[in-house]
Amino acid sequence: MNTVGKKRLFLIHFRNVRGALPTAGAFEEALLDDGDMNMYKVLYELKKTGFSGCLNPDHVPVMQGDVPDLDTNWQYSNIGWSYQSVGFAYSIGYIRALLNAMTEVHGS
């Protein structure tokens, strides 16, 4: 079934990882520009489908200066966003830069 243009995607948990469960037996959450996926290409594919929803930076690694999530289940991943999150600020800026580059290269 072709779902292109049916607006079924409204929220993307936008994250990058290194490794994979099937091949490496594990993965590590990474900053958007530091994982195995080319996030520009991911955005381009979303653009081609007509996606106009929300990009949510998800499972952002803890960066120097961050106040990590106090939940010990998530101590290495900054799930709980706060105004002190360097990782989330970095991710939001990176997404904005990707979107601006996409507009420059492919138009609005």
C-alpha positions as a LaTeX table, in Angstrom:
\begin{tabular}{lrrr}
\hline
Residue & $x$ (\AA) & $y$ (\AA) & $z$ (\AA) \\
\hline
Met1 & 0.00 & 0.00 & 0.00 \\
Asn2 & 1.38 & 3.39 & $-0.98$ \\
Thr3 & 1.26 & 5.81 & 1.98 \\
Val4 & 3.10 & 8.69 & 0.29 \\
Gly5 & 1.09 & 11.88 & 0.67 \\
Lys6 & $-1.33$ & 10.42 & 3.22 \\
Lys7 & 0.20 & 12.37 & 6.14 \\
Arg8 & 0.55 & 9.29 & 8.34 \\
Leu9 & 3.91 & 10.35 & 9.76 \\
Phe10 & 3.55 & 13.21 & 12.21 \\
Leu11 & 6.43 & 12.73 & 14.68 \\
Ile12 & 9.91 & 11.41 & 13.96 \\
His13 & 12.20 & 10.39 & 16.82 \\
Phe14 & 15.31 & 11.72 & 15.12 \\
Arg15 & 18.42 & 9.99 & 16.42 \\
Asn16 & 21.62 & 8.35 & 15.24 \\
Val17 & 23.44 & 5.24 & 16.48 \\
Arg18 & 26.66 & 3.33 & 15.96 \\
Gly19 & 26.45 & $-0.43$ & 15.57 \\
Ala20 & 23.39 & $-2.64$ & 15.20 \\
Leu21 & 21.78 & $-5.44$ & 17.16 \\
Pro22 & 21.79 & $-7.97$ & 14.29 \\
Thr23 & 25.44 & $-7.44$ & 13.29 \\
Ala24 & 27.27 & $-6.08$ & 16.32 \\
Gly25 & 24.99 & $-7.40$ & 19.06 \\
Ala26 & 24.53 & $-3.89$ & 20.43 \\
Phe27 & 24.34 & $-0.27$ & 19.46 \\
Glu28 & 25.46 & 2.99 & 20.99 \\
Glu29 & 23.38 & 6.15 & 20.78 \\
Ala30 & 25.37 & 8.91 & 19.09 \\
Leu31 & 25.09 & 12.59 & 18.33 \\
Leu32 & 23.29 & 13.26 & 15.06 \\
Asp33 & 26.53 & 13.92 & 13.19 \\
Asp34 & 28.50 & 11.07 & 14.77 \\
Gly35 & 26.60 & 7.85 & 14.03 \\
Asp36 & 26.32 & 5.37 & 11.20 \\
Met37 & 23.45 & 7.11 & 9.39 \\
Asn38 & 23.66 & 10.12 & 7.11 \\
Met39 & 21.02 & 12.32 & 8.71 \\
Tyr40 & 20.89 & 14.66 & 5.71 \\
Lys41 & 19.84 & 11.71 & 3.56 \\
Val42 & 17.25 & 10.69 & 6.15 \\
Leu43 & 15.76 & 14.22 & 6.02 \\
Tyr44 & 15.84 & 14.19 & 2.22 \\
Glu45 & 13.85 & 10.94 & 2.13 \\
Leu46 & 11.34 & 12.43 & 4.56 \\
Lys47 & 11.09 & 15.53 & 2.35 \\
Lys48 & 10.39 & 13.36 & $-0.70$ \\
Thr49 & 7.39 & 11.82 & 1.09 \\
Gly50 & 5.99 & 15.26 & 1.89 \\
Phe51 & 6.69 & 14.96 & 5.63 \\
Ser52 & 5.83 & 18.17 & 7.46 \\
Gly53 & 5.60 & 16.95 & 11.04 \\
Cys54 & 7.80 & 17.24 & 14.10 \\
Leu55 & 11.44 & 16.13 & 14.37 \\
Asn56 & 12.15 & 15.13 & 17.96 \\
Pro57 & 15.83 & 14.81 & 18.93 \\
Asp58 & 15.69 & 11.56 & 20.84 \\
His59 & 18.05 & 9.74 & 23.25 \\
Val60 & 20.71 & 12.42 & 22.97 \\
Pro61 & 24.04 & 11.33 & 24.50 \\
Val62 & 25.15 & 13.21 & 27.57 \\
Met63 & 27.73 & 15.89 & 26.75 \\
Gln64 & 30.22 & 17.64 & 28.97 \\
Gly65 & 28.32 & 20.28 & 30.92 \\
Asp66 & 25.00 & 18.40 & 30.81 \\
Val67 & 23.04 & 17.56 & 33.89 \\
Pro68 & 22.29 & 13.87 & 33.23 \\
Asp69 & 18.87 & 12.35 & 33.76 \\
Leu70 & 18.68 & 11.12 & 37.36 \\
Asp71 & 16.79 & 7.96 & 36.37 \\
Thr72 & 19.52 & 5.29 & 36.52 \\
Asn73 & 17.88 & 3.38 & 33.65 \\
Trp74 & 18.79 & 6.28 & 31.35 \\
Gln75 & 21.98 & 7.63 & 32.94 \\
Tyr76 & 23.95 & 7.60 & 29.66 \\
Ser77 & 21.20 & 9.03 & 27.48 \\
Asn78 & 19.71 & 12.48 & 27.99 \\
Ile79 & 16.04 & 11.54 & 27.65 \\
Gly80 & 14.69 & 14.05 & 30.15 \\
Trp81 & 15.07 & 17.40 & 28.35 \\
Ser82 & 15.99 & 20.37 & 30.49 \\
Tyr83 & 17.17 & 23.90 & 29.83 \\
Gln84 & 20.63 & 22.73 & 30.93 \\
Ser85 & 20.95 & 20.09 & 28.20 \\
Val86 & 23.94 & 20.86 & 26.01 \\
Gly87 & 23.22 & 17.73 & 23.94 \\
Phe88 & 19.66 & 18.77 & 23.12 \\
Ala89 & 20.75 & 22.30 & 22.23 \\
Tyr90 & 23.42 & 20.85 & 19.93 \\
Ser91 & 20.89 & 18.49 & 18.33 \\
Ile92 & 18.33 & 21.22 & 17.72 \\
Gly93 & 20.98 & 23.44 & 16.14 \\
Tyr94 & 22.18 & 20.55 & 13.97 \\
Ile95 & 18.63 & 19.82 & 12.79 \\
Arg96 & 18.10 & 23.50 & 11.96 \\
Ala97 & 21.34 & 23.51 & 9.96 \\
Leu98 & 20.27 & 20.37 & 8.05 \\
Leu99 & 16.88 & 21.90 & 7.26 \\
Asn100 & 18.51 & 25.14 & 6.06 \\
Ala101 & 20.94 & 23.17 & 3.88 \\
Met102 & 18.04 & 21.15 & 2.47 \\
Thr103 & 16.24 & 24.36 & 1.53 \\
Glu104 & 19.36 & 25.76 & $-0.14$ \\
Val105 & 19.95 & 22.60 & $-2.18$ \\
His106 & 16.42 & 21.42 & $-2.93$ \\
Gly107 & 14.21 & 24.45 & $-2.33$ \\
Ser108 & 11.38 & 24.74 & 0.19 \\
\hline
\end{tabular}
